[in-house]
Amino acid sequence: MANAEVISIDARMRERSSQSGGSPERCLATTAAGRPCRNHATAGSSYCGVHQKRVRSLPAPASESPGAAPSPLSGDGGLFDRLGSFLRKRMAGDYPIDDFGYDPELSREILLPLVRPLYERYFRVRTLGVNRIPSQGAALVVANHSGTVPIDAVMVQFAVATEHPAERVVRNVAANLAFGMPFVGPLARKTGNVVACEEDAMALLERGELVGVFPEGYKGVGKGWRERYRLQRFGRGGFVELALRAGVPIIPVAIVGAEEAYPMVGNARLVAKAFGFPYFPLTPTFPLLGPLGVLPLPSRWVIEFGEPILMDHYTDDAADDKMLVFDINDMIRDTIQQMLYNNLKIRGNAFL
C-alpha cells in the first residue's frame, strides 16, 4: 500500500501476551510519531513514567472532582467529559487505529461533528433510501463523482454514518494524489479512506466493510459546467469485477448538488501540468476572490441510495467474462444516470 504507515490494532496486545511471566511489560502508549513506546511500564501501571505523567497532568472532568458542582455539559456523553477522555487517550496513545490508518474515535467524536453544519444547514442535504444499505456485511457503494473538489465523498460518508440505523462507516477508495497531499492525505486515512487498489478494497470487503467507489474518477470531478450531471465513462468495470469476485451487492448512489457547489467554468491546463494535477479548476469565485473562492456555494443536495444489485448468484469465474462485466457496468451507469435526472426534478431550484 503506497505511502501508508501500517499500524496494527493488535500489535501491542500481541507484544504484551508474548512477554514471559518475569519480564517487565512494555508501555501501552504511542509516541507522537505514531509508533509504540519502547519503555517499560512502571510497576502496577500500563504506562512508563513519561506517559504516566502526561496522563496525570490532564485536568479531571468536573464529575470526578470531589465536591464539585455538576456541569451542565458533563455527565454521560457530555462535551467536557468526551473532550477530556479524548485528550487523555491521545496523550497516552491509548486509542485504536486499524492497519489502513482509520481512527474511529477521531473521525466520530471530532471530525463528524465539524461536518454536520455543512451537511445540515449549508447544503441542506436530503437523503433518500439510506435504509437500503444492509445493516451488516460487505457491499460496494458506487456513486457519481462531481464538483471540482471531491466533497461529495465526504457527504456520502456523513449520511451513512449518521442517518443509517447502524451508523455504518463507508471506506471510500481514492487516488494516490489525495494521499500525497499535506494535511489532506493523513486526514483521508484517519477518516477511513484507502488507496484505490483492488487488494485493499478486497481486504475491506472480506472484513464485511462498506467500500465507496466513484468510477468516474477525475473525469467526473473535473468535468466542466456544460457537462453537469452527465455521467462520464465508468472505466473498464473494475468495481464490477471486484463485486463479482467478492460476491457482494452493489448499491448505486446518485448525488445531486455538488455540481453547483463548485461550478467549473474553465480548466487552466498549463497550471495543472506544472503542478502535476489532473486539472486546475476555474470557477466564478476562484481564483478571482483568492482564498474566499475556495468556499463552496450553498447549493441544495439530494443523495439517493438505490436498491442493492446482488452479485452472489453469478458463477465463480464471472469476473473473467469481459462482456458480462461490461454489461453490468453499463447497466449500473444507466441506473445512476436515471436517478440523477429524477432527483434533479425532486430538488427543484439549486439554491432556494
N, C-alpha and C positions, 0 to 999 in steps of 0.2 A: 504494500500500500504506500504510494508515493507521499513523501512529505508528512508522514504521520508518525508520531511517537506512540508506540503501543504501551498502554498501561493496563495491566490485567487487574480486574477487581479482586481476584482471589489470590494474587501473588503473595500478599502479606500474610494471609492466613495459612497458606501452604508453608511459608517460611517458619511461622511460629509452630505449626504442628510437627515440622521436621526436626525441631530442636530436641536435643536429648534432655532427660529429666534434670541433669545437673547444670546444664548450660544456661547462661542468662538470656532472657528473651530480648528480641530487638524492639526498638521503639516503633510504635504504630503510626507515627506522624509521617507526613510527606513534606519534603523540602519545598522551598519556593520554586525550584526548577521542576517540580512535579515528580521527583524521584524519592524512593523510600529512604527514610533516615537510617543511617548506618550505626547510630549509637545504641547502646544497650539501655533497656528500660530500667529505671530505679526500682528498688525493692518495693513491692506492693502497689506498683503503678504500671500502666501500659505505655508510659512515655518516658523519654530521657529527661535529664534535668533541665535542658534548654527549652524543650517544648512544654514541659510541665509548668515552667514559669510563665510561658506565654498564655497558657490556658487560664492560670490563676489570675493573671493581670487583667483579664477582661471583666468588666463590671457585671455583677449578677443582676438578673431582672428583678423588678420590684417585688414579684411574688415570692422570691427566695430570700429577701431581706427581712430579718426579724423585726416585727413591729411596724413595718412599712404599710402605708395605706395602699389598697389595691388600685392599680392604674386602670383607667377605662380602656387602655389599649393593651393591657396584659391579660393573662388568662389563656385558656385553651385556644390556640390559633391566633392570639393577639399579635399586633405588629411588633411590639418591643420584644416579646418572647421569641417570635420567629426570627427576628433580626439578630438577637443575642445568640440564639442557638446556631444560626448560620455562621456568625463571625467566629464563635468558639470552634466550630468544626473546621472552618477554613484555616484558622491559626494552627490548629493541631494536625491538620491534614487528615482528619477522620471523616472522609466522605468518599462515596464510590464513584469511580469513572470506569466505563467499560473499555474494551480493547480498541474501540474506534474513537475514543475521546469524549463520548457522550457523558455529560454531567447532569443527571436528572434533577438534583436539588437546585443547582444554579439556574437551570432552564425554567423549572416550575415556580420556584419561590421568588426569583428576581426578574428574569427576562420576560416571562409571560405577562406578569402584571404591567410591565412597561409597554407591551404591545396592545394591551386592552383598550386604552383610549383611542388609539389609531384605528383599531378594528371596530369598536362600537360607536364612537362619536364622530370620527373624522371620515372614515369610509362608509360607515353605517351598513356594514356587511349583513346581508340576508342569506342565511344558509338553508338549503333545501336538500332533503334526503340524506342527512348525515347518519341517520339510523340504519342506512343500507350497508354501512361498513360493519363487518362482523365484530362482535364484542371480544372475540379472541381468535387466535390463529392468524396465519400469514395471508397477505394479499398485496397486490400491486395497485397503487393508486396512480392512475395515469391521467394527466391534466394537460390542457393547453397552456402555452407559455407566452407572455407578452409584457409590454410596459416598460421597455428600456432597462429598468432596474428590476431584478427578479424578486420583487416584494410579494408577488403572488404566491410564491412558495411558502413564505412566512405566514401569509393569511390562511393558507390551507392547513398548515401545522397548527395554528392557533384554533381554527374552527374545530378540528378533530379533538384537540387536547382539552377544550373547554365545553363544547356543545354535545359531543358524543357521550352516551351514558357511561361508557367505560373509560372516558377521558384518555384515549389511546395516543401514542406518540407516532407520528409519521416520520420515518427516516428517509429524508429526501436525498437523492443522488445528485451530485453537482460536478461540474468540470474542474480540472486541475487548477485552472486560473483562479477560481474562487479561493482555494486553499493556499495559494501562494501569496495572497494579498495580506498586508499587515492589518491586524485587528480583525478584519473580516474572516480570514482563514481560521484562526483559533476559535472565534465566536461561532463559526459554522459548525465546527466539530463539537463544541460543547453543547450545542442545541440539537445534536443528533444527526447531522448531515454527514454523508460519506462520499468518497471519491466515486465517480461514475465508472465502475468496472464490474464485470459480471461476477467475479469472485466475491467481492464484498457484498454485493446485492444478494447473491445466493446464500451467503453465510447468514445474513439477517433474516431472510425468508425461512431458512432452516430452523431459526430460533423462534419462529412464529411472529415476526415483526411485520408492521406495515411499512412498505417501501414506496416512496413517492418518486415518480418518473415523469419527466417533461420531454417527450420525444422530439419536439420541435427544436430544442436546444437554442443556440444563438440565433438561428434563423427565425425563431418565433419572438424571442425577447428583443431582438434588434431590428424587427421589420418596421417599415415606415407607416406613417399615418394613413396613407391611402389603402394599405393592406390590412387595416384593423379588422379583427375578428374573422379573418380569412386564414384558416389553418395552413401552415407550411407543411412540407413533407415530414413524415414521421420516420425518416431514416429507412433502414433496411429491416425494421421489425425486431431489433434486438430484445426489446422488452417482451415481445410475444414469445420468442424462443425461451427467455428466462421463465416466464409464467408456465409454459408447457413443460419445461424440464422440472420445475418445482411443483407442478400440479396445483397452483394457487389461483384464485379468481382474480380477474382484472376489474377494477372499479373505475369507470370513466368519470372524469370530473370536468365541468365547464366553468370557467372563471370569467365573469363579466365585470369590468370596472378598471382593470389595470391599464388598458389602452389609454383611457382618458387621464389617468393619474400622471403619466409621463408621456404626453403625445410627442412622438418622434417625428419631426418635420424635415430632418436632414441628417446626413451622416458625413462627418469630416474624416474621410478615409485616410488622408495623409497623416493626420494626427494619430489616428488609430494604429496605422502601420508603424509610426515612430515609437509608440509606447507598447506595441505588441498586443493591442486589444483587437477583438474581432470587429468592433465598430466603435465610433465615438459619437454619441448622440447629440443632436441639436434640437432643442425643444423651444417652445415660445418663451420660456423663462431662463433657459441655460444655453450658453454661458452669459447671456445678456445681463442677468441680475447677479452674476457671481455666485457666491455660496448660497444665497437665497433661492437661486434657481434649482438647487438640489431638492428643495421641498416639493413633495408631490401635490398635485391639485386635489381638492376634496371631492373626488368622484364617488358615486354610489355604486356599491358592489353587490353582485349576486353570485354565490358559489353553490353549484348543484352537484351532488353526488348521485351518479346513475346506478341502475341496477347492476349487481355483480355479474360478470360474464365468466361462467365456470370453465375451467381448463382441465379438470381432473378426469374427464371422460375420454380424453384422447389417448392414443397408444403411446408407449414409451419412446418410440422413435419419431413422434410427430414433429418435434422441434427441428428435425433434419429435413423435413419436407418444405422446401423453399416456397412452393406455390401455396401451401396451406398457411404458412407464416405470413405471406404477402396478403392473402385474402382476409385473415383475421386482423392484420394491421390496418388494412384499408377500411374494414368494417368498423373498427373502433374509432378511427379518424372521422368517418362519416357520422357516427353516433355523437361524438363530441361536437362536431360542427352543427348538427341539428339542435343540440342542447343549447349552444351559444345563440343561435337565431331565436329560439323560444324565450330564453332568458333576457335577451335584449328587449323583447316586447313586454315581458313582465316588469323589468326595471323602469322602462319609460325614460324620462329625462335623465341625462347622465350626472347632473349635479343637484337638481332640485328634488 
